[in-house]
């Protein structure tokens, strides 16, 4: 194959509203009517064999569906919606296996000049393993790199403005294993997994470091009460919330799998510099892999069971008391199928949950009522959904 033809083949393909899931040409996706006219959704997806990926958007108002797919997306991707100091919306996709972070418009198209390359070209794209991104008030883009000793600070045009060395916080292997990042005021908070040789940790303590955005000077904020924080913070006021899946999978005295049951959902009070477990793995009956919070007494979580094939459940819990609010889960799958959950309120005041379901026979977003967990809709996807963000008519 000629190089020119290969490049055409690799180019991302964007499908407009004129191509529906069944090849028809609808003006809008009828499955999205349940979201209300002011809401839409962007979904990042991968194939079951991890040899392809896609970004699908259902735009608010018209519910027009657009799709971007291609080999250049990689297969290990996440999506973030950030808001700048002036209230402007910024959508980023994080391509961990490609060593890239890309800012996109609502239709999934890459914005010109907003492609952030975070890897050392001498070692290849997958070496850096970017996991999260944050925006500072000056417009700079901060990106964590799980496989490196430093995070990168970019100017908006994609040029590297600075690096922040976090090697002094690393464990014995020299890599701090940074994951989530959030900027609150003039401080960037970064979660450090501090894994042993890249996987699991038995003796090490995971930490949160605070970096002065102006001087780019890091300092230890606190030790986390449980291990292995995820790649996404949720901010509520002066608190950051993050799920921690615990230490490595070990075996008991007779050789059976023995996971770290001290995992949990952690609340970080930034003012008090204190972290507490808000929902323990014992209370959740598994480890929290994704979550969303509605208020001080209502939250929703995807929980992976401790069984070997990690069946997943959707549970409702009280973030203040740390207790489940129902006797049984609102949804449950065999195997690790539920990957993300997002709560939203429609223009009509109806509370909904969007649950990413990677069941191969029927992948898509389950739409559930927040009143009782009843299924009120389903938004199918071409590939298996990883994460989703809500798009509003007024960003």
SULFENLIN-V174728 format. One line per field, one symbol per residue. phi: phi as a letter, one per 20 degrees, with the letter a starting at -180 (. if undefined). psi: psi as a letter, one per 30 degrees, with the letter a starting at -180 (. if undefined). burial: I if it has 16 or more other ideal C-beta (glycine too) atoms within 10 Angstrom, else O. A space follows every 50 residues. Layout:
# SULFENLIN-V174728
phi: ???
psi: ???
burial: ???
This chain:
# SULFENLIN-V174728
phi: .fgffffffeffdddeffcefdnfcffbeffegffnfeccbdcdcbffel dabbcdcdffnelfecccbqfffmcdccccddcefenfecdcdddffdmc ccecefenffefmdddeddfffdnfffflfcbbbdefenfddcecfecec edddfgenefeaccfdffefefendflfcfbbdcmdcddcedflfelnbm bededfcddddfffeldebfeaeffcdmffdbedecmecddbecenfffd cefdnegcffeefredddeffelccceebfffffmqefdbabddbfcbbc becefffgelgdcdcdbefeemdfecfcffbbcemededbbcebdffene ecddcfdefffbfqdfddfffbnffdabdfcfdefdbbceddfdg
psi: kkeeeeeeefkkkkkaffjlfgfaileljfffefflfgkakkkklllfgh glllkkkjkldfgkklkkllfffafillkkjlkafggkkkkkkjieffhk kkklafggkkkkghjjkgljffflefeeikflklklfgfkkkkkjfglfl lkkklfgfkkelljkgffglafffkfhkclkkkjbgkkkkkkehljhfkl keflkllklkkjeefhkllkelkkfllikagklkkjbgkkkkkkgaalja kafgglkiljggllkkkjjeefhkkljejleeefhakkflllkeafgklk kkkklfleghkllklkljfefgkkflfllflklkliekflkkklklfggk klkkjjjgkefilajkjlkfeggkkflkjlleakkelllkklej.
burial: OOOOOOOOOOOIOOIOIOOIIOOOOOOIIOIIOIIIOOIIIIIIIIIOOO OIIIIIIIIIOOIIIIIIIIOOIIIIIIIIOIOOOOOOOIIIIIIIIIII IIIIOIIIOIOOOIOIIIIOOOOOIOIIIIIIIIIIOOOIIIIIIIIIIO IIIIOIOIOOIOOIOIOOIIIOOOIIIIIIIIIIOOOIIIIIIIIIOOOI IOOIOIIIIIIOIOOIOIOOIIOIIIIIIIIIIIOOOOIIIIIIIIIOOO OOOOOOOOIIIIIIIIIIOIOOOOIOIIIIIOIIOIIIIIIIIIOOOIII IIIIIIOOOIIIIIIIIIIOOIOIOOOOIIIOIOOOIIIIIIIIOOOOOO OIIIIIIIOOOOIIIIIIIIOOIOOOIOIOIIIIIIIIIIIOOOO
